[in-house]
Amino acid sequence: MGLDMYLSAQTYLDNSRRDPPERKAAYQQVMATVGIESFTPANSIPFLTIRICVADWKNAYHIHRWFVEHVQNGKDECIETEVYREQVQELADLCKQLLRSKDCRQAAKSLPLPDGFSLEDADTVEGYWRHLEATAEQLETVLNNPDFDRWEFSYRSSW
């Protein structure tokens, strides 16, 4: 059990006449790969949603709290929520800043833990910094990849 958290990136491919040949080819390749290359919807433009899990966490309560406060308007409802690229960048920058300073007081203010957890406890501190390192690494990998420039992001959690 515990808290599972996922950041996904998604894009769309369609098979419309106005799509560039390389995107049409990508659409056909995905359809063939999943075994339905001959399927055509009866009443709509055929399109695919491509979704990739680009970051995930387990029990990173301070990271989850950031998403709840900055993305989900303070509502922890375990529903999928759109995340803007700027928000992904903001979280990555915050993690990197805190990792550079390693100031527990500043960390507790900027990315607080839930009630009952303290950055006074050695095990909690170690896990806290480890989650920040993993977050910065995962988000920077996505943000530095130009292929994701036009992808949309979403966050989902599960208790």
Backbone as CSV, one residue per row, in Angstrom:
resi,resn,N_x,N_y,N_z,CA_x,CA_y,CA_z,C_x,C_y,C_z
1,MET,0.837,-1.172,0.000,0.000,0.000,0.000,0.884,1.238,0.000
2,GLY,0.294,2.373,0.273,1.034,3.617,0.277,0.547,4.518,-0.835
3,LEU,1.361,5.492,-1.132,1.017,6.488,-2.128,1.808,6.233,-3.407
4,ASP,1.101,5.991,-4.496,1.709,5.838,-5.812,1.389,7.087,-6.620
5,MET,2.391,7.605,-7.327,2.229,8.861,-8.049,2.830,8.721,-9.441
6,TYR,2.154,9.325,-10.433,2.582,9.190,-11.818,2.443,10.511,-12.564
7,LEU,3.478,10.863,-13.315,3.415,11.985,-14.241,3.496,11.380,-15.632
8,SER,2.495,11.678,-16.451,2.446,11.136,-17.810,2.568,12.267,-18.818
9,ALA,3.067,11.904,-19.992,3.102,12.823,-21.129,2.282,12.172,-22.231
10,GLN,1.539,12.988,-22.954,0.738,12.430,-24.039,0.751,13.342,-25.249
11,THR,0.586,12.708,-26.394,0.468,13.431,-27.658,-0.548,12.680,-28.512
12,TYR,-0.889,13.272,-29.621,-1.902,12.692,-30.503,-1.319,12.493,-31.889
13,LEU,-1.740,11.430,-32.516,-1.438,11.178,-33.922,-2.762,10.941,-34.617
14,ASP,-2.888,11.483,-35.809,-4.114,11.187,-36.554,-3.763,10.832,-37.988
15,ASN,-4.757,10.449,-38.712,-4.578,9.985,-40.080,-5.379,10.879,-41.030
16,SER,-5.381,12.167,-40.737,-6.142,13.082,-41.590,-5.336,13.438,-42.838
17,ARG,-6.029,13.932,-43.824,-5.369,14.283,-45.095,-4.344,15.398,-44.924
18,ARG,-4.559,16.292,-43.990,-3.669,17.446,-43.861,-2.442,17.169,-42.983
19,ASP,-2.355,16.001,-42.391,-1.204,15.661,-41.542,0.039,15.428,-42.395
20,PRO,1.212,15.841,-41.926,2.446,15.594,-42.681,2.703,14.090,-42.844
21,PRO,3.403,13.702,-43.900,3.633,12.272,-44.166,4.303,11.528,-43.011
22,GLU,5.240,12.162,-42.294,5.929,11.463,-41.203,4.987,11.163,-40.034
23,ARG,4.014,12.046,-39.786,3.046,11.786,-38.713,2.035,10.727,-39.145
24,LYS,1.668,10.716,-40.438,0.790,9.662,-40.949,1.489,8.302,-40.840
25,ALA,2.777,8.287,-41.161,3.556,7.043,-41.072,3.640,6.572,-39.619
26,ALA,3.825,7.504,-38.689,3.875,7.142,-37.268,2.544,6.559,-36.824
27,TYR,1.442,7.174,-37.275,0.106,6.666,-36.961,-0.035,5.226,-37.464
28,GLN,0.320,4.995,-38.732,0.207,3.659,-39.324,1.089,2.643,-38.584
29,GLN,2.275,3.073,-38.195,3.198,2.170,-37.484,2.634,1.752,-36.125
30,VAL,2.068,2.699,-35.388,1.483,2.363,-34.090,0.287,1.431,-34.277
31,MET,-0.566,1.731,-35.239,-1.730,0.877,-35.498,-1.290,-0.550,-35.835
32,ALA,-0.244,-0.680,-36.653,0.263,-2.002,-37.019,0.861,-2.710,-35.809
33,THR,1.581,-1.960,-34.987,2.236,-2.546,-33.815,1.219,-3.119,-32.835
34,VAL,0.092,-2.447,-32.668,-0.925,-2.952,-31.742,-1.902,-3.908,-32.424
35,GLY,-1.696,-4.158,-33.702,-2.453,-5.193,-34.392,-3.809,-4.783,-34.935
36,ILE,-4.038,-3.497,-35.143,-5.333,-3.066,-35.677,-5.140,-2.089,-36.838
37,GLU,-4.174,-2.380,-37.702,-3.861,-1.462,-38.798,-5.013,-1.255,-39.775
38,SER,-5.967,-2.167,-39.808,-7.069,-2.011,-40.763,-8.287,-1.332,-40.153
39,PHE,-8.248,-0.973,-38.877,-9.401,-0.354,-38.224,-9.521,1.113,-38.618
40,THR,-10.741,1.513,-38.976,-11.056,2.909,-39.262,-12.369,3.234,-38.570
41,PRO,-12.374,4.246,-37.689,-13.627,4.617,-37.028,-14.673,5.042,-38.053
42,ALA,-15.908,4.723,-37.811,-16.976,4.996,-38.768,-17.326,6.479,-38.879
43,ASN,-17.317,7.212,-37.770,-17.847,8.570,-37.803,-16.877,9.639,-37.282
44,SER,-15.595,9.393,-37.351,-14.673,10.412,-36.859,-13.328,10.293,-37.551
45,ILE,-12.506,11.305,-37.352,-11.138,11.251,-37.866,-10.374,10.247,-37.019
46,PRO,-9.727,9.307,-37.642,-8.974,8.332,-36.848,-7.786,9.010,-36.159
47,PHE,-7.723,8.877,-34.847,-6.583,9.421,-34.119,-6.217,8.502,-32.966
48,LEU,-4.985,8.656,-32.512,-4.457,7.885,-31.388,-3.969,8.847,-30.324
49,THR,-4.103,8.449,-29.099,-3.470,9.153,-27.999,-2.305,8.285,-27.547
50,ILE,-1.122,8.852,-27.579,0.070,8.147,-27.122,0.400,8.686,-25.743
51,ARG,0.447,7.814,-24.758,0.710,8.225,-23.373,1.907,7.438,-22.837
52,ILE,2.808,8.181,-22.203,4.010,7.581,-21.628,4.126,8.040,-20.184
53,CYS,4.378,7.120,-19.281,4.681,7.487,-17.902,6.124,7.998,-17.902
54,VAL,6.310,9.285,-17.587,7.648,9.879,-17.651,8.286,10.041,-16.277
55,ALA,7.495,9.922,-15.215,8.032,10.001,-13.852,7.078,9.277,-12.928
56,ASP,7.643,8.617,-11.939,6.794,7.988,-10.936,7.502,8.012,-9.590
57,TRP,6.680,7.931,-8.534,7.173,7.999,-7.173,6.374,7.028,-6.313
58,LYS,6.970,6.654,-5.204,6.290,5.847,-4.194,6.493,6.544,-2.857
59,ASN,5.401,6.941,-2.227,5.422,7.562,-0.898,6.264,8.834,-0.825
60,ALA,6.301,9.608,-1.883,6.984,10.912,-1.879,5.939,11.960,-1.498
61,TYR,5.579,11.971,-0.212,4.450,12.779,0.261,4.654,14.276,0.015
62,HIS,5.878,14.755,0.118,6.147,16.181,-0.091,5.993,16.559,-1.569
63,ILE,6.361,15.654,-2.466,6.172,15.910,-3.900,4.676,15.883,-4.225
64,HIS,3.974,14.912,-3.658,2.520,14.832,-3.861,1.836,16.102,-3.354
65,ARG,2.248,16.558,-2.190,1.656,17.773,-1.621,1.867,18.969,-2.556
66,TRP,3.042,19.027,-3.187,3.305,20.110,-4.135,2.294,20.042,-5.293
67,PHE,2.089,18.852,-5.835,1.122,18.709,-6.930,-0.288,19.092,-6.464
68,VAL,-0.682,18.661,-5.279,-2.017,18.997,-4.770,-2.172,20.511,-4.644
69,GLU,-1.167,21.177,-4.083,-1.270,22.622,-3.847,-1.087,23.452,-5.118
70,HIS,-0.209,23.033,-6.022,0.130,23.864,-7.182,-0.572,23.465,-8.481
71,VAL,-1.139,22.274,-8.508,-1.767,21.786,-9.741,-3.249,21.472,-9.526
72,GLN,-3.571,20.915,-8.371,-4.930,20.437,-8.131,-5.767,21.374,-7.252
73,ASN,-5.352,22.618,-7.139,-6.109,23.618,-6.369,-6.423,23.183,-4.943
74,GLY,-5.474,22.467,-4.327,-5.631,22.065,-2.934,-6.535,20.880,-2.697
75,LYS,-7.005,20.233,-3.758,-7.929,19.097,-3.617,-7.202,17.794,-3.919
76,ASP,-7.052,16.969,-2.912,-6.388,15.682,-3.057,-7.446,14.624,-3.347
77,GLU,-7.818,14.505,-4.633,-8.922,13.627,-5.011,-8.487,12.409,-5.818
78,CYS,-7.190,12.233,-6.021,-6.677,11.082,-6.778,-7.300,10.983,-8.173
79,ILE,-7.459,12.125,-8.809,-7.943,12.133,-10.183,-6.821,12.648,-11.086
80,GLU,-6.897,12.301,-12.338,-5.897,12.778,-13.288,-6.098,14.270,-13.525
81,THR,-4.997,15.015,-13.454,-5.051,16.462,-13.568,-4.001,16.942,-14.550
82,GLU,-4.397,17.859,-15.431,-3.449,18.435,-16.389,-2.368,19.218,-15.645
83,VAL,-1.129,19.052,-16.096,0.016,19.776,-15.546,0.661,20.522,-16.705
84,TYR,0.842,21.820,-16.535,1.483,22.607,-17.588,2.991,22.421,-17.539
85,ARG,3.604,22.509,-18.675,5.058,22.362,-18.780,5.777,23.311,-17.809
86,GLU,5.248,24.521,-17.643,5.845,25.495,-16.735,5.821,24.988,-15.297
87,GLN,4.765,24.253,-14.936,4.678,23.692,-13.587,5.698,22.572,-13.395
88,VAL,5.885,21.767,-14.422,6.911,20.718,-14.359,8.280,21.368,-14.159
89,GLN,8.540,22.440,-14.904,9.808,23.163,-14.777,9.960,23.770,-13.384
90,GLU,8.878,24.333,-12.864,8.902,24.939,-11.533,9.276,23.912,-10.460
91,LEU,8.678,22.735,-10.521,8.990,21.693,-9.544,10.432,21.220,-9.696
92,ALA,10.889,21.032,-10.914,12.277,20.613,-11.139,13.241,21.655,-10.578
93,ASP,12.968,22.926,-10.841,13.838,24.005,-10.348,13.849,24.050,-8.821
94,LEU,12.695,23.880,-8.212,12.610,23.893,-6.754,13.427,22.744,-6.151
95,CYS,13.289,21.561,-6.716,14.049,20.411,-6.217,15.545,20.653,-6.340
96,LYS,15.978,21.168,-7.477,17.412,21.439,-7.675,17.916,22.497,-6.697
97,GLN,17.111,23.530,-6.481,17.500,24.588,-5.542,17.666,24.021,-4.133
98,LEU,16.715,23.221,-3.692,16.788,22.643,-2.353,17.952,21.660,-2.231
99,LEU,18.216,20.921,-3.278,19.344,19.980,-3.254,20.687,20.712,-3.172
100,ARG,20.775,21.870,-3.818,22.025,22.654,-3.741,22.261,23.167,-2.325
101,SER,21.200,23.620,-1.672,21.370,24.222,-0.346,21.408,23.180,0.775
102,LYS,20.671,22.083,0.618,20.524,21.047,1.658,20.139,21.661,3.008
103,ASP,19.337,22.727,2.951,18.866,23.422,4.148,17.521,22.825,4.551
104,CYS,17.502,22.080,5.644,16.273,21.394,6.074,15.152,22.368,6.423
105,ARG,15.493,23.525,6.994,14.448,24.498,7.334,13.782,25.049,6.077
106,GLN,14.602,25.412,5.100,14.054,25.919,3.840,13.249,24.827,3.139
107,ALA,13.765,23.612,3.166,13.055,22.489,2.545,11.692,22.279,3.202
108,ALA,11.656,22.346,4.528,10.403,22.142,5.256,9.375,23.222,4.914
109,LYS,9.836,24.421,4.562,8.918,25.498,4.165,8.477,25.351,2.713
110,SER,9.427,25.005,1.841,9.156,24.970,0.402,8.435,23.705,-0.040
111,LEU,8.831,22.571,0.506,8.212,21.280,0.180,7.944,20.545,1.492
112,PRO,6.931,20.998,2.232,6.695,20.411,3.555,6.209,18.967,3.489
113,LEU,6.564,18.257,4.522,6.059,16.898,4.708,4.688,16.980,5.377
114,PRO,3.901,15.921,5.292,2.606,15.927,5.979,2.803,15.927,7.500
115,ASP,1.750,16.288,8.212,1.791,16.251,9.675,2.208,14.865,10.137
116,GLY,3.017,14.833,11.168,3.485,13.564,11.714,4.847,13.158,11.202
117,PHE,5.339,13.816,10.155,6.674,13.557,9.636,7.548,14.763,9.946
118,SER,8.820,14.510,10.211,9.719,15.607,10.560,11.067,15.424,9.876
119,LEU,11.644,16.537,9.483,12.987,16.486,8.916,14.047,16.436,10.016
120,GLU,13.617,16.137,11.221,14.533,15.914,12.345,14.956,14.445,12.389
121,ASP,14.136,13.572,11.836,14.385,12.131,11.858,15.331,11.749,10.720
122,ALA,16.406,11.045,11.030,17.436,10.721,10.033,16.871,9.923,8.858
123,ASP,16.025,8.937,9.131,15.456,8.140,8.036,14.562,8.988,7.141
124,THR,13.783,9.854,7.743,12.911,10.736,6.966,13.740,11.676,6.108
125,VAL,14.805,12.238,6.678,15.663,13.170,5.940,16.283,12.478,4.731
126,GLU,16.784,11.280,4.930,17.416,10.546,3.826,16.416,10.290,2.693
127,GLY,15.221,9.839,3.035,14.195,9.597,2.025,13.734,10.878,1.357
128,TYR,13.642,11.949,2.127,13.226,13.243,1.606,14.176,13.687,0.498
129,TRP,15.480,13.682,0.764,16.467,14.125,-0.236,16.523,13.163,-1.417
130,ARG,16.369,11.881,-1.144,16.380,10.894,-2.226,15.215,11.141,-3.194
131,HIS,14.039,11.471,-2.656,12.893,11.785,-3.510,13.133,13.067,-4.311
132,LEU,13.782,14.049,-3.716,14.098,15.279,-4.444,15.066,14.994,-5.587
133,GLU,16.071,14.177,-5.323,17.036,13.813,-6.377,16.338,13.083,-7.514
134,ALA,15.494,12.118,-7.167,14.775,11.349,-8.196,13.835,12.252,-8.988
135,THR,13.174,13.181,-8.315,12.253,14.092,-8.983,13.004,14.980,-9.963
136,ALA,14.081,15.600,-9.488,14.869,16.483,-10.361,15.385,15.712,-11.568
137,GLU,15.887,14.514,-11.351,16.436,13.709,-12.449,15.355,13.329,-13.459
138,GLN,14.237,12.834,-12.964,13.160,12.411,-13.871,12.605,13.586,-14.675
139,LEU,12.371,14.711,-14.008,11.780,15.857,-14.694,12.754,16.499,-15.669
140,GLU,14.014,16.575,-15.309,15.008,17.159,-16.216,15.165,16.310,-17.474
141,THR,15.089,14.997,-17.338,15.177,14.114,-18.503,14.087,14.453,-19.511
142,VAL,12.889,14.700,-19.027,11.767,15.042,-19.903,11.908,16.462,-20.441
143,LEU,12.198,17.405,-19.554,12.273,18.815,-19.953,13.403,19.089,-20.940
144,ASN,14.474,18.315,-20.862,15.620,18.525,-21.759,15.499,17.774,-23.073
145,ASN,14.442,17.018,-23.232,14.230,16.257,-24.453,13.291,17.045,-25.375
146,PRO,13.810,17.570,-26.493,12.956,18.395,-27.370,11.769,17.638,-27.954
147,ASP,11.815,16.315,-27.947,10.680,15.550,-28.466,9.418,15.773,-27.630
148,PHE,9.581,16.197,-26.374,8.429,16.405,-25.488,7.950,17.857,-25.473
149,ASP,8.500,18.709,-26.324,8.138,20.132,-26.312,6.648,20.384,-26.505
150,ARG,5.993,19.591,-27.318,4.569,19.825,-27.601,3.655,18.769,-26.968
151,TRP,4.195,17.963,-26.099,3.381,16.961,-25.421,2.641,17.618,-24.254
152,GLU,1.539,17.027,-23.859,0.767,17.483,-22.704,1.087,16.571,-21.526
153,PHE,1.029,17.121,-20.314,1.363,16.361,-19.111,0.154,16.238,-18.202
154,SER,0.133,15.161,-17.423,-0.916,14.986,-16.424,-0.328,14.248,-15.226
155,TYR,-0.929,14.515,-14.054,-0.514,13.893,-12.794,-1.677,13.104,-12.228
156,ARG,-1.329,11.941,-11.685,-2.339,11.080,-11.046,-1.709,10.413,-9.836
157,SER,-2.477,10.282,-8.784,-1.991,9.589,-7.602,-3.020,8.566,-7.158
158,SER,-2.551,7.650,-6.330,-3.438,6.617,-5.818,-2.977,6.231,-4.422
159,TRP,-3.895,6.218,-3.476,-3.573,5.824,-2.101,-3.847,4.349,-1.919
